[in-house]
Amino acid sequence: MKKYLSITLLLVLLTSCMSTKTVTYFQNKEEIDQTISKQLYDAKIMPKDILQIQVFSMTPEASDPFNLNKKSGSAVTTTTTTNQNSVYNYLVDNDGMIEMPIIGNLKLGGLSKNEAEELIKGKILPFMAESENVVVHVRMMNYKYAVLGGVRSPGLYTTQNEKVSILEAIAQAGDLTTFAYRDRIYLIRENSDGQKEFHQLNINDANIISSPYYYLQQNDVIYVEPRKTEARNAFISANTSIWISLATSLMSIATFILAITK
């Protein structure tokens, strides 16, 4: 009986001794080129973004042809309801392009919201009288980011606020766990050309507020590296039921073998 108990205990110990490699992400981070490039904190329009673009003027009839709504009869992607009518949103294609009524194709990929508004307004002005005081409003409808690793509530988060800091994102995820590294927070970003960037942040340093990566961009991924203690505890907690089930099964088998060999 002791022999079988020893085997069971050994199996459980071997399972519990698995290293943090089981749960630690981005283990090859040293191999990634972490080229630093200064960027504005304004969110950039990316391929596959969904944009709501509305054009306003002193005379609604003058701006209506530039709005992708039921009155325009244009092709649609997805809809949202406004106080007056149903306004259709634009899906940015892989080249960063959208197609607006009358204006035609526009490249918005890589631009901030304000830059996109100025570009669209500049294209519309030749068609409108100066007295119309044209106003263009651009809004990202699917702004999202992910927070993973040593936080209390990891997951994918969406927000209507297009200015989210690294600290706000961590707070949204329930703050860092007790054993999470404060100086090993990694931000993974894809720019408008599809190039991946990998940056390490340290929130122990107050100078983080001056970092070009303090504010998030659309689709950013934040990974907080856990310490070994936390990683092991997480693995043990997630697999406790499996270990108990395994130990119980082995005990049952051992008992059965002893019974038939007497």
Residue frames relative to the residue before (quaternion, step in Angstrom):
aa qw qx qy qz dx dy dz
M 1.0000 0.0000 0.0000 0.0000 0.00 0.00 0.00
K 0.6470 0.5319 -0.3154 0.4461 3.58 0.95 -0.89
K 0.6105 0.5666 -0.3468 0.4312 3.55 1.09 -0.76
Y 0.7008 0.4623 -0.2722 0.4702 3.56 0.89 -0.94
L 0.6120 0.5365 -0.3459 0.4669 3.56 1.11 -0.65
S 0.6347 0.5347 -0.3210 0.4563 3.57 1.06 -0.78
I 0.6403 0.5201 -0.3198 0.4661 3.56 1.02 -0.85
T 0.6461 0.5249 -0.3143 0.4563 3.55 0.97 -0.90
L 0.6684 0.5036 -0.2940 0.4616 3.55 0.92 -0.95
L 0.6357 0.5390 -0.3209 0.4498 3.58 1.02 -0.80
L 0.6508 0.5180 -0.3120 0.4591 3.56 0.96 -0.86
V 0.6538 0.5111 -0.3066 0.4661 3.55 0.98 -0.87
L 0.6638 0.5087 -0.2991 0.4596 3.60 0.96 -0.86
L 0.6368 0.5272 -0.3261 0.4584 3.56 0.99 -0.81
T 0.6587 0.5036 -0.3057 0.4680 3.55 1.02 -0.81
S 0.6986 0.4855 -0.2725 0.4495 3.58 0.93 -0.92
C 0.6651 0.5241 -0.2973 0.4410 3.58 1.18 -0.49
M 0.3605 0.7271 -0.5105 0.2843 3.58 1.22 0.22
S 0.4586 -0.7159 0.4585 0.2589 3.58 -0.87 0.93
T 0.6903 -0.4803 0.3545 0.4088 3.51 -1.36 0.11
K 0.4372 0.6857 -0.4690 0.3446 3.60 1.24 -0.02
T 0.5793 0.5989 -0.3727 0.4083 3.57 1.19 -0.49
V 0.8154 0.2643 -0.1083 0.5035 3.57 1.01 -0.74
T 0.6018 0.5806 -0.3681 0.4065 3.63 1.18 -0.30
Y 0.3184 -0.7612 0.5401 0.1660 3.55 -0.83 1.06
F 0.8520 0.2411 -0.1267 0.4472 3.55 -1.38 0.15
Q 0.1194 0.8384 -0.5227 0.0974 3.57 0.87 0.95
N 0.7012 0.4342 -0.2693 0.4972 3.59 1.18 -0.41
K 0.2110 0.8314 -0.4941 0.1420 3.56 1.16 0.53
E 0.6012 0.5765 -0.3646 0.4162 3.61 1.12 -0.59
E 0.6637 0.5177 -0.3003 0.4487 3.58 1.18 -0.49
I 0.6084 0.5788 -0.3472 0.4176 3.58 1.25 -0.31
D 0.4231 -0.6931 0.5240 0.2569 3.57 -0.97 0.88
Q 0.1190 -0.8207 0.5579 0.0324 3.55 -0.34 1.24
T 0.0228 0.8274 -0.5570 0.0674 3.54 0.67 1.14
I 0.2794 -0.7772 0.5471 0.1365 3.51 -0.75 1.08
S 0.0521 0.7765 -0.6264 0.0448 3.55 -0.92 0.94
K 0.4454 -0.7144 0.4770 0.2523 3.51 -0.78 1.04
Q 0.0129 -0.7978 0.6017 -0.0368 3.56 -0.90 0.97
L 0.5233 -0.5978 0.4988 0.3463 3.52 -1.23 0.49
Y 0.5254 -0.6560 0.4374 0.3200 3.54 -1.09 0.62
D 0.4903 0.6483 -0.4467 0.3738 3.60 1.23 -0.22
A 0.5100 -0.6435 0.4776 0.3126 3.56 -0.98 0.85
K 0.3021 -0.7543 0.5602 0.1607 3.55 -1.03 0.83
I 0.4787 -0.6466 0.5130 0.2994 3.55 -1.10 0.72
M 0.1238 -0.8165 0.5638 0.0046 3.54 -0.81 1.09
P 0.6266 -0.4951 0.4177 0.4333 3.61 -1.23 0.31
K 0.8048 0.2378 -0.2460 0.4850 3.55 -1.10 0.90
D 0.4295 0.6556 -0.4944 0.3759 3.59 1.23 0.24
I 0.2780 -0.7147 0.6128 0.1909 3.53 -1.23 0.54
L 0.0992 -0.8236 0.5584 -0.0022 3.56 -0.62 1.17
Q 0.2049 -0.7097 0.6546 0.1606 3.52 -1.15 0.70
I 0.0202 -0.7997 0.5987 -0.0397 3.57 -0.62 1.15
Q 0.0113 0.8017 -0.5951 0.0554 3.55 -0.70 1.12
V 0.1926 -0.7684 0.6048 0.0819 3.53 -1.00 0.93
F 0.0812 -0.7995 0.5951 0.0046 3.55 -0.84 1.06
S 0.0222 0.7794 -0.6260 0.0127 3.56 -1.20 0.59
M 0.6974 -0.4606 0.3343 0.4357 3.55 -1.29 0.17
T 0.7504 0.2538 -0.1466 0.5924 3.56 1.15 -0.71
P 0.4072 -0.7442 0.4669 0.2496 3.65 -0.34 1.17
E 0.6298 0.5525 -0.3418 0.4258 3.59 1.01 -0.75
A 0.6418 0.5348 -0.3263 0.4422 3.58 1.13 -0.57
S 0.7426 0.4006 -0.2221 0.4885 3.60 1.04 -0.74
D 0.4930 0.6957 -0.4196 0.3113 3.61 1.17 -0.45
P 0.6631 0.5188 -0.3436 0.4161 3.67 0.83 -0.78
F 0.6760 0.4864 -0.2937 0.4693 3.61 1.20 -0.42
N 0.6318 0.5182 -0.3287 0.4735 3.59 1.27 -0.11
L 0.3724 -0.7289 0.5369 0.2041 3.53 -0.90 0.98
N 0.3201 0.7438 -0.5203 0.2714 3.55 0.18 1.31
K 0.7707 -0.3659 0.2406 0.4629 3.54 -1.27 -0.06
K 0.6387 0.5481 -0.3313 0.4265 3.55 1.06 -0.72
S 0.6648 0.5237 -0.3062 0.4358 3.58 1.11 -0.70
G 0.3071 -0.7818 0.4895 0.2343 3.57 1.18 -0.54
S 0.4211 0.7246 -0.4546 0.3016 3.59 1.23 0.31
A 0.6339 -0.5099 0.4118 0.4105 3.56 -1.30 0.31
V 0.2635 -0.7944 0.5364 0.1087 3.57 -1.07 0.71
T 0.2944 -0.7093 0.5997 0.2249 3.50 -1.38 0.23
T 0.7601 -0.1969 0.1749 0.5940 3.55 0.57 -1.18
T 0.3445 -0.7850 0.4900 0.1583 3.59 -1.11 0.48
T 0.0514 -0.7495 0.6567 0.0660 3.48 -1.35 0.38
T 0.4257 -0.7309 0.4801 0.2327 3.58 -1.05 0.65
T 0.1262 -0.7608 0.6322 0.0748 3.56 -0.99 0.86
N 0.7088 -0.4540 0.3149 0.4385 3.56 -1.27 0.03
Q 0.7635 0.3986 -0.2060 0.4645 3.59 1.03 -0.72
N 0.7952 -0.1516 0.1290 0.5727 3.59 0.81 -0.89
S 0.6238 -0.5353 0.4139 0.3912 3.51 -1.33 -0.05
V 0.1332 -0.8023 0.5807 0.0371 3.58 -0.67 1.15
Y 0.3011 -0.7743 0.5342 0.1563 3.56 -0.80 1.03
N 0.3867 -0.7333 0.5225 0.1993 3.52 -1.10 0.80
Y 0.4173 -0.6956 0.5369 0.2316 3.54 -1.30 0.46
L 0.2412 -0.7367 0.6140 0.1487 3.55 -1.04 0.85
V 0.3382 -0.7436 0.5432 0.1939 3.58 -0.66 1.14
D 0.3447 -0.7640 0.5045 0.2072 3.61 -0.70 1.03
N 0.7478 -0.4272 0.2747 0.4275 3.57 -1.32 0.09
D 0.6775 0.4556 -0.2872 0.5009 3.58 1.23 -0.38
G 0.5501 -0.6338 0.3842 0.3847 3.58 1.28 0.12
M 0.5324 0.6596 -0.3746 0.3758 3.57 1.27 0.29
I 0.0639 -0.7262 0.6778 0.0955 3.51 -1.37 0.44
E 0.2788 -0.7347 0.5843 0.2027 3.57 -1.28 0.22
M 0.1290 -0.8078 0.5743 0.0313 3.56 -0.61 1.19
P 0.5974 -0.5584 0.4239 0.3893 3.59 -1.13 0.55
I 0.8310 0.1790 -0.1864 0.4926 3.56 -1.12 0.86
I 0.7219 0.4374 -0.2585 0.4698 3.62 0.73 -1.03
G 0.3486 -0.7383 0.5002 0.2884 3.57 0.93 -0.90
N 0.8063 -0.2772 0.2050 0.4806 3.56 -1.18 -0.63
L 0.0214 -0.7775 0.6283 -0.0184 3.53 -1.07 0.91
K 0.2879 -0.7349 0.5836 0.1910 3.58 -1.00 0.79
L 0.0371 -0.8190 0.5718 -0.0281 3.56 -0.47 1.26
G 0.4758 0.6931 -0.4301 0.3292 3.59 1.23 -0.30
G 0.7910 0.2768 -0.2283 0.4957 3.56 -0.86 1.00
L 0.6190 0.5364 -0.3456 0.4579 3.59 1.27 -0.17
S 0.4573 -0.6206 0.5433 0.3323 3.56 -1.24 0.40
K 0.7011 -0.4452 0.3347 0.4452 3.55 -1.28 0.17
N 0.6827 0.4930 -0.2898 0.4549 3.59 0.86 -0.94
E 0.6405 0.5204 -0.3210 0.4646 3.57 1.04 -0.79
A 0.6435 0.5163 -0.3146 0.4695 3.57 1.02 -0.81
E 0.6414 0.5272 -0.3242 0.4534 3.58 0.98 -0.82
E 0.6663 0.4973 -0.3004 0.4674 3.57 0.97 -0.86
L 0.6380 0.5261 -0.3281 0.4566 3.58 0.99 -0.81
I 0.6802 0.4850 -0.2908 0.4664 3.59 0.84 -0.97
K 0.6410 0.5270 -0.3255 0.4533 3.58 0.94 -0.87
G 0.6499 0.5286 -0.3128 0.4476 3.58 0.99 -0.85
K 0.6604 0.4976 -0.3000 0.4756 3.58 1.11 -0.69
I 0.6853 0.4982 -0.2792 0.4519 3.59 1.12 -0.68
L 0.5804 0.6533 -0.3671 0.3186 3.59 0.97 -0.85
P 0.6451 0.5232 -0.3575 0.4270 3.67 0.89 -0.71
F 0.6904 0.4733 -0.2778 0.4714 3.59 1.18 -0.47
M 0.7379 0.4073 -0.1976 0.5006 3.59 1.23 -0.32
A 0.5211 -0.6054 0.4981 0.3373 3.54 -1.21 0.53
E 0.5905 -0.6010 0.4031 0.3572 3.57 -1.05 0.73
S 0.6321 0.5676 -0.3242 0.4162 3.57 1.09 -0.70
E 0.5593 0.6243 -0.3881 0.3832 3.60 1.22 -0.27
N 0.2181 -0.8134 0.5150 0.1598 3.62 1.24 -0.36
V 0.0413 -0.8569 0.5137 -0.0108 3.56 0.68 1.15
V 0.0526 -0.7660 0.6406 0.0106 3.55 -1.04 0.91
V 0.1234 -0.7839 0.6060 0.0543 3.59 -0.89 0.98
H 0.0981 -0.7923 0.6014 0.0316 3.56 -0.90 0.97
V 0.0614 -0.7868 0.6141 -0.0027 3.59 -0.75 1.11
R 0.0108 0.8030 -0.5941 0.0464 3.54 -0.90 0.95
M 0.3567 -0.7106 0.5652 0.2201 3.57 -0.98 0.90
M 0.2553 -0.8181 0.5037 0.1092 3.56 -0.66 1.13
N 0.7780 0.2860 -0.1617 0.5356 3.62 1.19 -0.29
Y 0.1699 0.8034 -0.5476 0.1609 3.59 0.97 0.87
K 0.1401 0.8056 -0.5558 0.1501 3.59 -0.58 1.13
Y 0.0424 -0.7651 0.6421 0.0226 3.53 -1.34 0.43
A 0.3054 -0.7456 0.5647 0.1787 3.59 -1.22 0.44
V 0.1128 -0.7621 0.6346 0.0624 3.55 -1.14 0.76
L 0.0061 0.8264 -0.5573 0.0801 3.58 -0.57 1.19
G 0.6908 0.5027 -0.3435 0.3900 3.55 -1.31 0.20
G 0.8559 -0.2162 0.1513 0.4448 3.53 -1.09 -0.83
V 0.4353 0.6326 -0.5174 0.3777 3.56 0.64 1.18
R 0.6049 -0.6135 0.3736 0.3436 3.57 -1.17 0.50
S 0.7985 0.1352 -0.0675 0.5827 3.59 1.11 -0.60
P 0.0672 -0.8252 0.5602 0.0272 3.62 0.37 1.17
G 0.3408 0.7461 -0.5322 0.2098 3.55 -1.12 0.58
L 0.5694 -0.5522 0.4825 0.3715 3.51 -1.42 -0.16
Y 0.1065 -0.8177 0.5655 0.0101 3.56 -0.75 1.08
T 0.1518 -0.7610 0.6243 0.0899 3.55 -1.09 0.78
T 0.0178 -0.8018 0.5969 -0.0233 3.54 -1.12 0.67
Q 0.4052 -0.6888 0.5420 0.2600 3.55 -1.21 0.50
N 0.5712 0.5608 -0.3756 0.4671 3.55 1.35 -0.04
E 0.2538 -0.8094 0.5160 0.1194 3.59 -0.55 1.14
K 0.6802 0.3808 -0.2909 0.5548 3.57 1.26 0.38
V 0.1541 0.7879 -0.5659 0.1878 3.55 -0.02 1.38
S 0.2865 -0.7706 0.5465 0.1597 3.59 -0.76 1.03
I 0.6662 -0.4872 0.3782 0.4193 3.56 -1.29 0.28
L 0.6556 0.5098 -0.3112 0.4620 3.60 1.02 -0.75
E 0.6419 0.5107 -0.3239 0.4714 3.59 1.02 -0.75
A 0.6386 0.5256 -0.3249 0.4586 3.58 1.03 -0.79
I 0.6551 0.4977 -0.3075 0.4780 3.59 0.98 -0.84
A 0.6367 0.5196 -0.3258 0.4674 3.58 1.02 -0.79
Q 0.6294 0.5339 -0.3293 0.4586 3.59 1.03 -0.79
A 0.7040 0.4393 -0.2498 0.4989 3.58 1.13 -0.67
G 0.6559 -0.5650 0.3011 0.3998 3.58 1.21 0.44
D 0.5553 -0.6123 0.3703 0.4239 3.60 1.30 0.28
L 0.6199 -0.5418 0.4123 0.3901 3.57 -1.29 0.29
T 0.4926 -0.6225 0.5094 0.3321 3.55 -1.18 0.54
T 0.7137 -0.4821 0.2961 0.4130 3.56 -1.24 0.41
F 0.7849 0.3528 -0.1690 0.4805 3.59 0.91 -0.89
A 0.4323 0.6993 -0.4714 0.3191 3.60 1.21 0.25
Y 0.4823 -0.6436 0.5067 0.3105 3.57 -1.10 0.67
R 0.3271 -0.7492 0.5468 0.1808 3.56 -0.88 0.96
D 0.7317 0.3944 -0.2226 0.5094 3.57 1.20 -0.46
R 0.6763 0.4169 -0.2967 0.5299 3.58 1.24 0.31
I 0.2940 0.7194 -0.5541 0.2985 3.51 0.64 1.22
Y 0.1413 -0.8310 0.5375 0.0224 3.53 -0.57 1.18
L 0.1681 -0.7765 0.6032 0.0698 3.53 -0.94 0.99
I 0.1260 -0.7792 0.6126 0.0416 3.57 -0.76 1.10
R 0.0028 -0.8217 0.5651 -0.0736 3.55 -0.63 1.16
E 0.1770 -0.7489 0.6283 0.1143 3.56 -1.14 0.74
N 0.2939 -0.7765 0.5279 0.1790 3.58 -0.65 1.05
S 0.7416 -0.4452 0.2731 0.4210 3.57 -1.30 0.12
D 0.6629 0.4775 -0.3019 0.4914 3.61 1.27 -0.28
G 0.5782 -0.6110 0.3634 0.4005 3.57 1.29 0.06
Q 0.4869 0.6623 -0.4389 0.3629 3.61 1.25 0.04
K 0.3312 -0.7502 0.5441 0.1774 3.58 -0.92 0.96
E 0.1096 -0.7743 0.6217 0.0441 3.55 -1.04 0.87
F 0.1360 -0.7857 0.6025 0.0340 3.55 -1.08 0.81
H 0.0404 0.8258 -0.5556 0.0882 3.59 -0.55 1.17
Q 0.2859 -0.7432 0.5820 0.1647 3.56 -1.06 0.82
L 0.1274 -0.7992 0.5868 0.0262 3.56 -0.92 1.02
N 0.1696 -0.7739 0.6055 0.0754 3.54 -1.19 0.62
I 0.1744 -0.8184 0.5394 0.0943 3.59 -0.36 1.21
N 0.4599 0.6316 -0.4729 0.4074 3.58 1.24 0.26
D 0.6850 0.4596 -0.2532 0.5054 3.54 1.21 -0.60
A 0.4215 -0.7286 0.4831 0.2410 3.58 -0.63 1.12
N 0.5756 0.6093 -0.3725 0.3983 3.61 1.18 -0.44
I 0.4271 0.7047 -0.4693 0.3174 3.57 1.22 -0.03
I 0.6047 0.5770 -0.3697 0.4059 3.60 1.06 -0.59
S 0.6753 0.4583 -0.2888 0.5004 3.60 1.26 -0.30
S 0.4732 0.6922 -0.4293 0.3355 3.57 1.30 -0.06
P 0.4969 -0.6474 0.4813 0.3198 3.63 -1.03 0.69
Y 0.6948 0.4365 -0.2685 0.5046 3.58 1.29 -0.18
Y 0.3524 0.7468 -0.4897 0.2799 3.56 1.26 0.32
Y 0.7379 0.3034 -0.1903 0.5720 3.59 1.08 -0.76
L 0.4340 -0.7258 0.4823 0.2285 3.55 -0.95 0.93
Q 0.3027 -0.6912 0.6205 0.2136 3.47 -1.37 0.39
Q 0.7045 -0.4422 0.3543 0.4274 3.53 -1.35 0.24
N 0.8565 0.1293 -0.1342 0.4814 3.58 -1.00 0.98
D 0.3207 0.7370 -0.5285 0.2733 3.62 1.13 0.45
V 0.1928 -0.7450 0.6258 0.1273 3.55 -1.22 0.60
I 0.1371 -0.7767 0.6126 0.0517 3.58 -0.87 1.03
Y 0.0328 -0.7898 0.6124 0.0009 3.55 -0.82 1.00
V 0.1682 -0.7758 0.6045 0.0672 3.57 -0.77 1.10
E 0.3323 -0.7692 0.5107 0.1925 3.57 -0.56 1.15
P 0.2987 -0.7563 0.5504 0.1896 3.62 -0.81 0.94
R 0.5194 -0.5990 0.4966 0.3533 3.54 -1.23 0.42
K 0.6878 -0.5010 0.3233 0.4140 3.57 -1.22 0.44
T 0.6279 0.5513 -0.3428 0.4294 3.57 0.97 -0.82
E 0.6879 0.4737 -0.2826 0.4718 3.55 0.88 -0.95
A 0.6368 0.5389 -0.3309 0.4411 3.56 0.99 -0.81
R 0.6623 0.4936 -0.3065 0.4730 3.57 0.95 -0.87
N 0.6554 0.5193 -0.3142 0.4496 3.56 0.94 -0.89
A 0.6377 0.5264 -0.3233 0.4601 3.56 1.04 -0.82
F 0.6548 0.5063 -0.3135 0.4654 3.56 1.01 -0.85
I 0.6581 0.5141 -0.3076 0.4561 3.57 0.94 -0.91
S 0.6616 0.5178 -0.3049 0.4486 3.57 0.92 -0.94
A 0.6976 0.4860 -0.2774 0.4475 3.56 0.93 -0.93
N 0.7853 0.3404 -0.1615 0.4914 3.58 1.13 -0.59
T 0.3248 0.7761 -0.4891 0.2301 3.58 1.26 0.19
S 0.6744 0.5032 -0.3071 0.4446 3.56 0.87 -0.93
I 0.6270 0.5299 -0.3391 0.4595 3.58 1.08 -0.72
W 0.6600 0.5099 -0.3136 0.4540 3.57 0.94 -0.89
I 0.6499 0.5146 -0.3180 0.4601 3.56 0.95 -0.88
S 0.6521 0.5141 -0.3084 0.4641 3.56 0.97 -0.89
L 0.6539 0.5131 -0.3090 0.4623 3.57 0.99 -0.89
A 0.6679 0.5039 -0.2994 0.4587 3.57 0.90 -0.93
T 0.6470 0.5221 -0.3133 0.4589 3.58 0.99 -0.85
S 0.6566 0.5117 -0.3095 0.4597 3.56 0.97 -0.88
L 0.6719 0.4944 -0.3004 0.4625 3.57 0.92 -0.89
M 0.6219 0.5315 -0.3345 0.4678 3.57 1.07 -0.73
S 0.6463 0.5193 -0.3172 0.4604 3.56 0.99 -0.85
I 0.6514 0.5089 -0.3124 0.4681 3.56 0.99 -0.90
A 0.6535 0.5206 -0.3134 0.4513 3.55 0.96 -0.92
T 0.6477 0.5203 -0.3101 0.4622 3.58 0.97 -0.85
F 0.6529 0.5173 -0.3088 0.4590 3.55 1.00 -0.89
I 0.6573 0.5120 -0.3124 0.4563 3.60 0.95 -0.91
L 0.6490 0.5140 -0.3157 0.4636 3.57 0.97 -0.83
A 0.6517 0.5358 -0.3165 0.4337 3.55 1.02 -0.84
I 0.7388 0.4173 -0.2466 0.4683 3.59 0.92 -0.89
T 0.6775 0.4877 -0.3090 0.4557 3.60 1.18 -0.32
K 0.4895 0.6567 -0.4454 0.3615 3.61 1.23 -0.05
